């Protein structure tokens, strides 16, 4: 569907993720080892959208815009490739 193909599957921080793309979007499907995992509990019980990411040229400027519009950063610094998970 939509010409997505699997790019990689891996294990990280208590979950397995499978990444798919059609060339522009990186769709990551996650399955946690335990639903009581701190990261798994961020979205509540049951199936849910855990996070949505976009790539930006100016990370700090983007963070400032989010915070100026009452957005909240819910992650610790140091995510791969400048990822900033948001709520």
Phi, psi and omega in degrees: 000135180057018178060030174286144174224154183287132179259314180197158173228135182205169178248135180201136172043049173082019178209163172253136177234142175240124181257133178233152177211158171244007178119338181237319184260137172255103180265119181250124177255124185244143172229119181276147177296329184212125181293351176270001176300141183306315180292321180296325184284350181299334183254001181091186184282151173081180180298141181196166170278115184284312178199164179227132183237149173226149177267133180232153180282326183240090185302311183296319178297322179293318177300317180298320177296319179299311182294326179293339179252030177066021174285157182233129174277130183242028181228163173272156177295156174106014177289151181300144173056028177072024181293138176230090179298138184237157175258000000 
